[in-house]
């Protein structure tokens, strides 16, 4: 606890360093939020692609189960 208290005391005495730290923390938070937003968009697109792929597989399975017409037997 003494270490963190020393940092707070230093920042209290050095407003330029306090402002630099605050700016860094704010930029880091903004960057992390943009990454989270990007990951949400990517996850949504991935879910949509997986849904489409599952539908295509189900349609292919339905088509392959239809009886085939054999000209030689007809």
DSSP file (Angstrom, degrees, kcal/mol; ACC not computed):
  #  RESIDUE AA STRUCTURE BP1 BP2  ACC     N-H-->O    O-->H-N    N-H-->O    O-->H-N    TCO  KAPPA ALPHA  PHI   PSI    X-CA   Y-CA   Z-CA
    1    1 A X     >        0   0    0      0, 0.0     4,-2.0     0, 0.0     5,-0.2   0.000 360.0 360.0 360.0 -30.0    0.0    0.0    0.0
    2    2 A X  H  >  +     0   0    0      1,-0.2     4,-2.2     2,-0.2     5,-0.2   0.884 360.0  55.1 -64.7 -37.3    2.9    2.3    0.6
    3    3 A X  H  > S+     0   0    0      1,-0.2     4,-1.7     2,-0.2    -1,-0.2   0.921 109.6  44.5 -62.3 -45.1    4.0    2.0   -3.0
    4    4 A X  H  > S+     0   0    0      1,-0.2     4,-2.4     2,-0.2    -1,-0.2   0.877 111.0  54.7 -69.0 -36.0    0.7    3.1   -4.4
    5    5 A X  H  X S+     0   0    0     -4,-2.0     4,-2.4     1,-0.2    -1,-0.2   0.892 106.3  52.3 -63.3 -38.7    0.5    5.9   -1.9
    6    6 A X  H  X S+     0   0    0     -4,-2.2     4,-2.4     2,-0.2    -1,-0.2   0.890 108.3  51.2 -64.0 -38.9    3.9    7.2   -3.0
    7    7 A X  H  X S+     0   0    0     -4,-1.7     4,-2.7     2,-0.2    -2,-0.2   0.928 110.3  48.7 -63.8 -44.8    2.6    7.2   -6.6
    8    8 A X  H  X S+     0   0    0     -4,-2.4     4,-2.0     2,-0.2    -2,-0.2   0.902 111.4  49.8 -62.4 -40.7   -0.4    9.2   -5.7
    9    9 A X  H  X S+     0   0    0     -4,-2.4     4,-1.7     2,-0.2    -1,-0.2   0.921 111.2  49.5 -62.7 -43.4    1.7   11.7   -3.8
   10   10 A X  H  X S+     0   0    0     -4,-2.4     4,-1.8     1,-0.2    -2,-0.2   0.933 111.2  48.6 -60.8 -46.7    4.0   12.0   -6.8
   11   11 A X  H  < S+     0   0    0     -4,-2.7     7,-0.4     1,-0.2    -1,-0.2   0.843 108.1  55.1 -64.4 -32.8    1.1   12.6   -9.1
   12   12 A X  H  < S+     0   0    0     -4,-2.0     3,-0.2     1,-0.2    -1,-0.2   0.868 112.8  42.3 -66.5 -35.5   -0.4   15.2   -6.7
   13   13 A X  H  < S+     0   0    0     -4,-1.7     2,-0.5     1,-0.2    -2,-0.2   0.738 117.1  49.0 -81.2 -23.2    2.9   17.1   -6.9
   14   14 A X     X  +     0   0    0     -4,-1.8     4,-2.1    -5,-0.2     3,-0.5  -0.752  59.6 174.6-121.6  82.9    3.4   16.7  -10.7
   15   15 A X  H  > S+     0   0    0     -2,-0.5     4,-2.7    -3,-0.2     5,-0.2   0.793  80.1  60.1 -61.9 -27.8    0.2   17.6  -12.5
   16   16 A X  H  > S+     0   0    0      2,-0.2     4,-2.1     1,-0.2    -1,-0.2   0.927 108.4  43.7 -65.1 -42.7    1.9   17.2  -15.9
   17   17 A X  H  > S+     0   0    0     -3,-0.5     4,-2.7     2,-0.2    -2,-0.2   0.883 112.3  53.6 -68.6 -37.5    2.6   13.5  -15.1
   18   18 A X  H  X S+     0   0    0     -4,-2.1     4,-2.7    -7,-0.4    -2,-0.2   0.932 110.2  47.1 -60.2 -45.7   -0.9   13.1  -13.7
   19   19 A X  H  X S+     0   0    0     -4,-2.7     4,-2.5     2,-0.2    -2,-0.2   0.886 111.5  51.0 -64.2 -39.1   -2.4   14.5  -16.9
   20   20 A X  H  X S+     0   0    0     -4,-2.1     4,-2.4     2,-0.2    -2,-0.2   0.919 112.4  46.4 -64.4 -43.2   -0.1   12.2  -19.0
   21   21 A X  H  X S+     0   0    0     -4,-2.7     4,-2.7     2,-0.2    -2,-0.2   0.916 112.8  49.8 -64.5 -43.1   -1.2    9.2  -17.0
   22   22 A X  H  X S+     0   0    0     -4,-2.7     4,-2.5     1,-0.2    -2,-0.2   0.913 111.3  48.8 -62.2 -42.7   -4.9   10.2  -17.2
   23   23 A X  H  X S+     0   0    0     -4,-2.5     4,-2.5     2,-0.2    -1,-0.2   0.913 111.9  49.6 -62.9 -43.1   -4.6   10.6  -21.0
   24   24 A X  H  X S+     0   0    0     -4,-2.4     4,-2.5     2,-0.2    -2,-0.2   0.930 111.9  47.6 -61.4 -46.4   -2.9    7.2  -21.3
   25   25 A X  H  X S+     0   0    0     -4,-2.7     4,-2.5     1,-0.2    -2,-0.2   0.921 112.6  49.1 -62.8 -43.8   -5.6    5.5  -19.3
   26   26 A X  H  X S+     0   0    0     -4,-2.5     4,-2.4     1,-0.2    -1,-0.2   0.909 112.3  47.7 -62.9 -42.4   -8.4    7.2  -21.3
   27   27 A X  H  X S+     0   0    0     -4,-2.5     4,-2.5     2,-0.2    -1,-0.2   0.889 111.6  51.0 -65.4 -38.7   -6.8    6.2  -24.6
   28   28 A X  H  X S+     0   0    0     -4,-2.5     4,-2.6     2,-0.2    -2,-0.2   0.922 110.9  47.8 -64.3 -43.9   -6.3    2.6  -23.4
   29   29 A X  H  X S+     0   0    0     -4,-2.5     4,-2.4     2,-0.2    -2,-0.2   0.919 112.3  49.4 -62.6 -43.9   -9.9    2.4  -22.3
   30   30 A X  H  X S+     0   0    0     -4,-2.4     4,-2.1     2,-0.2    -2,-0.2   0.912 111.7  49.0 -62.2 -42.8  -11.1    3.8  -25.7
   31   31 A X  H  X S+     0   0    0     -4,-2.5     4,-2.2     2,-0.2    -2,-0.2   0.921 111.4  49.1 -63.1 -45.0   -8.9    1.4  -27.6
   32   32 A X  H  X S+     0   0    0     -4,-2.6     4,-2.4     1,-0.2    -1,-0.2   0.892 110.2  51.4 -63.5 -39.3  -10.2   -1.6  -25.6
   33   33 A X  H  X S+     0   0    0     -4,-2.4     4,-2.4     2,-0.2    -1,-0.2   0.899 109.1  50.3 -64.1 -39.9  -13.8   -0.5  -26.1
   34   34 A X  H  X S+     0   0    0     -4,-2.1     4,-2.4     2,-0.2    -2,-0.2   0.885 110.2  50.7 -66.9 -36.3  -13.2   -0.3  -29.9
   35   35 A X  H  X S+     0   0    0     -4,-2.2     4,-2.7     2,-0.2    -2,-0.2   0.918 110.2  49.2 -64.6 -42.6  -11.7   -3.8  -29.8
   36   36 A X  H  X S+     0   0    0     -4,-2.4     4,-2.2     2,-0.2    -2,-0.2   0.915 111.6  49.1 -63.0 -42.6  -14.7   -5.2  -27.9
   37   37 A X  H  X S+     0   0    0     -4,-2.4     4,-2.1     2,-0.2    -2,-0.2   0.924 111.6  49.3 -61.3 -44.9  -17.0   -3.5  -30.4
   38   38 A X  H  X S+     0   0    0     -4,-2.4     4,-2.6     1,-0.2    -2,-0.2   0.912 110.1  50.8 -61.3 -43.5  -15.0   -5.0  -33.3
   39   39 A X  H  X S+     0   0    0     -4,-2.7     4,-2.6     1,-0.2    -1,-0.2   0.879 108.1  52.9 -63.4 -37.2  -15.1   -8.4  -31.8
   40   40 A X  H  X S+     0   0    0     -4,-2.2     4,-2.2     2,-0.2    -1,-0.2   0.916 110.4  47.4 -62.4 -42.9  -18.9   -8.1  -31.3
   41   41 A X  H  X S+     0   0    0     -4,-2.1     4,-2.3     2,-0.2    -2,-0.2   0.926 113.1  48.2 -63.7 -45.0  -19.3   -7.3  -35.0
   42   42 A X  H  X S+     0   0    0     -4,-2.6     4,-2.6     1,-0.2    -2,-0.2   0.907 110.7  51.2 -63.2 -42.0  -17.0  -10.2  -36.1
   43   43 A X  H  X S+     0   0    0     -4,-2.6     4,-2.7     2,-0.2    -1,-0.2   0.903 109.1  51.2 -62.7 -40.8  -18.9  -12.6  -33.8
   44   44 A X  H  X S+     0   0    0     -4,-2.2     4,-2.0     2,-0.2    -1,-0.2   0.921 112.1  46.4 -61.4 -44.6  -22.2  -11.5  -35.3
   45   45 A X  H  X S+     0   0    0     -4,-2.3     4,-2.4     2,-0.2    -2,-0.2   0.896 112.2  50.8 -65.5 -39.9  -20.9  -12.1  -38.9
   46   46 A X  H  X S+     0   0    0     -4,-2.6     4,-2.6     2,-0.2    -2,-0.2   0.918 108.8  51.2 -63.8 -43.3  -19.4  -15.4  -37.8
   47   47 A X  H  X S+     0   0    0     -4,-2.7     4,-2.2     1,-0.2    -1,-0.2   0.906 110.6  49.6 -59.4 -41.7  -22.8  -16.5  -36.4
   48   48 A X  H  X S+     0   0    0     -4,-2.0     4,-2.5     2,-0.2    -2,-0.2   0.915 111.0  48.7 -64.5 -43.6  -24.5  -15.5  -39.6
   49   49 A X  H  X S+     0   0    0     -4,-2.4     4,-2.6     1,-0.2    -2,-0.2   0.905 111.2  50.0 -63.6 -41.0  -22.0  -17.5  -41.7
   50   50 A X  H  X S+     0   0    0     -4,-2.6     4,-2.3     2,-0.2    -1,-0.2   0.895 110.6  50.2 -64.0 -39.1  -22.4  -20.5  -39.5
   51   51 A X  H  X S+     0   0    0     -4,-2.2     4,-2.2     2,-0.2    -2,-0.2   0.930 112.3  46.8 -64.3 -45.1  -26.2  -20.3  -39.8
   52   52 A X  H  X S+     0   0    0     -4,-2.5     4,-2.6     1,-0.2    -2,-0.2   0.916 111.9  50.9 -62.3 -42.8  -26.0  -20.0  -43.6
   53   53 A X  H  X S+     0   0    0     -4,-2.6     4,-2.3     1,-0.2    -1,-0.2   0.907 109.4  50.2 -62.2 -42.5  -23.6  -22.9  -43.8
   54   54 A X  H  X S+     0   0    0     -4,-2.3     4,-2.2     1,-0.2    -1,-0.2   0.899 110.8  49.8 -63.4 -40.2  -25.9  -25.1  -41.7
   55   55 A X  H  X S+     0   0    0     -4,-2.2     4,-2.4     2,-0.2    -2,-0.2   0.917 110.4  49.9 -64.3 -42.8  -28.8  -24.2  -43.9
   56   56 A X  H  X S+     0   0    0     -4,-2.6     4,-2.5     1,-0.2    -2,-0.2   0.900 110.6  49.7 -63.4 -40.5  -26.8  -25.1  -47.1
   57   57 A X  H  X S+     0   0    0     -4,-2.3     4,-2.4     2,-0.2    -1,-0.2   0.915 111.0  49.3 -64.7 -42.1  -25.7  -28.5  -45.6
   58   58 A X  H  X S+     0   0    0     -4,-2.2     4,-2.0     1,-0.2    -2,-0.2   0.900 112.1  48.7 -64.3 -39.3  -29.4  -29.3  -44.6
   59   59 A X  H  X S+     0   0    0     -4,-2.4     4,-2.1     2,-0.2    -2,-0.2   0.900 111.0  49.9 -66.9 -40.3  -30.5  -28.4  -48.2
   60   60 A X  H  X S+     0   0    0     -4,-2.5     4,-2.4     1,-0.2    -2,-0.2   0.901 110.6  50.1 -64.2 -40.6  -27.7  -30.5  -49.7
   61   61 A X  H  X S+     0   0    0     -4,-2.4     4,-1.0     1,-0.2    -1,-0.2   0.893 109.9  50.7 -64.3 -39.1  -28.7  -33.4  -47.5
   62   62 A X  H  < S+     0   0    0     -4,-2.0     4,-0.4     1,-0.2     3,-0.3   0.899 111.9  47.3 -66.1 -40.0  -32.4  -33.0  -48.5
   63   63 A X  H >< S+     0   0    0     -4,-2.1     3,-1.2     1,-0.2    -2,-0.2   0.899 109.2  53.1 -68.1 -40.7  -31.5  -33.0  -52.2
   64   64 A X  H 3< S+     0   0    0     -4,-2.4    -1,-0.2     1,-0.3    -2,-0.2   0.705 103.1  59.0 -70.8 -17.7  -29.2  -36.1  -51.9
   65   65 A X  T 3< S+     0   0    0     -4,-1.0    -1,-0.3    -3,-0.3    -2,-0.2   0.595  82.0 102.6 -86.2 -10.4  -32.0  -38.1  -50.3
   66   66 A X  S <  S-     0   0    0     -3,-1.2     2,-0.0    -4,-0.4    -3,-0.0  -0.477  86.4-102.0 -70.4 141.8  -34.3  -37.6  -53.3
   67   67 A X        -     0   0    0     -2,-0.1     2,-0.3     1,-0.1    -1,-0.1  -0.373  36.8-127.8 -64.7 142.5  -34.5  -40.7  -55.5
   68   68 A X        -     0   0    0     -4,-0.1     2,-0.6    -3,-0.1    -1,-0.1  -0.634  15.6-119.8 -91.6 151.0  -32.5  -40.5  -58.6
   69   69 A X        -     0   0    0     -2,-0.3     2,-0.7     4,-0.0    -1,-0.0  -0.797  22.5-159.3 -92.4 123.0  -33.9  -41.1  -62.1
   70   70 A X     >  -     0   0    0     -2,-0.6     4,-1.1     1,-0.2     3,-0.3  -0.910   6.0-162.5-105.8 114.5  -32.2  -44.0  -63.9
   71   71 A X  T  4 S+     0   0    0     -2,-0.7     3,-0.2     1,-0.2    -1,-0.2   0.838  88.6  58.1 -65.2 -33.9  -32.7  -43.8  -67.6
   72   72 A X  T  4 S+     0   0    0      1,-0.2    -1,-0.2     2,-0.2    -2,-0.0   0.859 105.8  48.7 -66.8 -35.1  -31.7  -47.5  -68.1
   73   73 A X  T  4        0   0    0     -3,-0.3    -1,-0.2     1,-0.2    -2,-0.2   0.775 360.0 360.0 -75.1 -25.0  -34.4  -48.7  -65.8
   74   74 A X     <        0   0    0     -4,-1.1    -1,-0.2    -3,-0.2    -2,-0.2   0.467 360.0 360.0 -78.9 360.0  -37.1  -46.6  -67.5
